Amino acid sequence: MNTIHIRRAEVLDAAHIARWNAAMAWETEEKRLDDDVLARGVAAIFDEPRRGFYLIAELDGVPVGCLMVTYEWSDWRNGDFWWIQSVYVVPEARRAGVFREMYVHVKSMADGAGAVGIRLYVETENERAQATYAGLGMERCHYYMYEAML
């Protein structure tokens, strides 16, 4: 039986995280990320904890995935939403419950910290991920997401 362990990422995990982020961008959007920008972006979370944190999932002691949590203040609810971002599980560990364990861990942490909710966004065509999130009890919200890149 496989053992899944979730832990807070350390600076030594940055290379794994950057590599997994690049893989995720390619798999989901066929987008190539700039390695230097990505490495600096991952390092920035460790440099400024107010931005968020990463979790690492280990399967039988081997790192196999990660996610990032960032915060959004809600004046309507007088509390923080925790945003799950940059989710990646290596292909050979998928369907083994790795994301489920990371999600349960985040949910427990967020509840303990007094967060008002957990949010994430998903590619509109990524039906497999959407089914996973729904299976964990998350609900599709009624907002559309817009952006203006600077």
C-alpha positions as CSV (number, residue, x, y, z in Angstrom):
1,M,0.0,0.0,0.0
2,N,1.3,3.5,-0.9
3,T,1.8,6.1,1.8
4,I,1.1,9.7,0.9
5,H,2.6,12.4,3.1
6,I,1.9,16.1,2.7
7,R,4.4,18.6,4.0
8,R,5.2,22.3,3.6
9,A,7.7,22.9,0.9
10,E,11.2,24.1,1.7
11,V,13.6,26.2,-0.5
12,L,15.3,22.9,-1.5
13,D,12.1,21.9,-3.2
14,A,12.1,24.9,-5.5
15,A,13.7,23.1,-8.5
16,H,11.0,20.4,-8.3
17,I,8.3,23.0,-8.1
18,A,9.6,25.0,-11.0
19,R,9.9,21.9,-13.2
20,W,6.4,20.8,-12.3
21,N,5.0,24.2,-13.0
22,A,6.5,24.2,-16.4
23,A,5.1,20.7,-17.0
24,M,1.7,21.7,-15.9
25,A,1.7,24.8,-18.2
26,W,2.6,22.6,-21.1
27,E,0.1,19.9,-20.3
28,T,-2.9,22.2,-19.7
29,E,-2.3,25.1,-22.1
30,E,0.6,24.0,-24.3
31,K,2.4,27.1,-22.9
32,R,6.2,27.2,-22.6
33,L,7.2,29.2,-19.5
34,D,10.5,31.1,-19.3
35,D,12.7,29.1,-16.9
36,D,14.4,32.1,-15.4
37,V,11.1,33.9,-14.7
38,L,9.6,30.8,-13.3
39,A,12.5,30.1,-11.0
40,R,12.3,33.7,-9.7
41,G,8.6,33.4,-9.2
42,V,8.9,30.2,-7.2
43,A,11.7,31.7,-5.1
44,A,9.5,34.8,-4.4
45,I,7.1,32.7,-2.3
46,F,9.9,31.5,-0.1
47,D,11.3,35.1,0.1
48,E,7.9,36.7,1.1
49,P,5.7,34.3,3.0
50,R,2.9,36.8,2.9
51,R,2.4,35.8,-0.7
52,G,1.6,32.2,0.2
53,F,3.2,28.8,0.5
54,Y,3.7,25.5,-1.3
55,L,2.9,22.1,-0.2
56,I,4.7,19.0,-1.4
57,A,3.2,15.5,-1.7
58,E,5.4,12.5,-1.2
59,L,4.4,9.0,-2.3
60,D,6.4,6.4,-0.4
61,G,9.0,9.1,0.5
62,V,9.4,10.4,-3.1
63,P,8.2,13.9,-4.0
64,V,5.4,13.5,-6.6
65,G,3.4,16.7,-6.6
66,C,2.8,20.2,-5.3
67,L,0.4,23.0,-5.0
68,M,0.6,26.6,-4.0
69,V,-1.7,28.5,-1.7
70,T,-2.2,32.3,-2.0
71,Y,-4.5,34.6,-0.1
72,E,-7.4,36.9,-1.2
73,W,-8.9,39.2,1.4
74,S,-12.7,39.4,1.3
75,D,-14.2,42.6,2.8
76,W,-17.6,41.1,2.3
77,R,-16.8,38.2,4.6
78,N,-14.1,39.8,6.8
79,G,-11.7,37.0,6.1
80,D,-9.3,35.4,3.7
81,F,-10.1,33.0,0.8
82,W,-7.2,30.5,0.3
83,W,-6.6,30.1,-3.4
84,I,-5.1,26.7,-4.6
85,Q,-2.9,27.3,-7.6
86,S,-0.1,25.6,-9.5
87,V,-1.4,22.1,-8.8
88,Y,0.7,19.3,-10.3
89,V,1.0,15.6,-9.8
90,V,3.6,13.6,-11.8
91,P,1.8,11.3,-14.3
92,E,2.9,8.0,-12.6
93,A,1.3,9.1,-9.3
94,R,-2.0,10.3,-10.7
95,R,-5.2,8.6,-9.6
96,A,-3.5,7.5,-6.4
97,G,-5.2,10.0,-4.2
98,V,-2.3,12.5,-4.1
99,F,-4.4,15.6,-4.9
100,R,-7.1,14.5,-2.6
101,E,-4.6,14.3,0.3
102,M,-3.2,17.7,-0.6
103,Y,-6.7,19.2,-0.7
104,V,-7.7,17.7,2.6
105,H,-4.5,19.1,4.1
106,V,-5.1,22.6,2.7
107,K,-8.7,22.5,3.9
108,S,-7.7,21.6,7.4
109,M,-5.0,24.3,7.5
110,A,-7.4,26.9,6.1
111,D,-10.1,26.0,8.7
112,G,-7.5,26.2,11.5
113,A,-6.4,29.6,10.3
114,G,-9.9,31.0,10.2
115,A,-10.1,31.3,6.4
116,V,-13.6,31.8,5.0
117,G,-13.2,29.5,2.0
118,I,-11.0,27.8,-0.6
119,R,-11.1,28.7,-4.2
120,L,-9.3,27.5,-7.3
121,Y,-9.6,28.0,-11.0
122,V,-9.4,25.4,-13.7
123,E,-9.2,25.4,-17.5
124,T,-12.6,25.3,-19.0
125,E,-11.8,22.2,-21.0
126,N,-10.1,20.3,-18.2
127,E,-13.1,18.1,-17.4
128,R,-11.1,15.5,-15.5
129,A,-9.9,18.1,-13.0
130,Q,-13.4,19.6,-12.7
131,A,-14.8,16.2,-11.9
132,T,-12.0,15.7,-9.2
133,Y,-12.9,19.0,-7.6
134,A,-16.6,18.3,-7.6
135,G,-15.9,14.9,-6.1
136,L,-14.2,16.6,-3.2
137,G,-17.3,18.7,-2.5
138,M,-16.2,21.8,-4.2
139,E,-18.9,23.7,-6.2
140,R,-18.6,25.6,-9.4
141,C,-19.1,29.2,-8.6
142,H,-21.1,31.7,-10.6
143,Y,-18.2,34.1,-11.4
144,Y,-16.3,34.4,-14.7
145,M,-12.7,35.3,-14.5
146,Y,-11.2,38.2,-16.5
147,E,-7.7,39.5,-16.7
148,A,-5.6,42.2,-18.2
149,M,-1.9,41.3,-18.4
150,L,0.6,44.1,-17.7
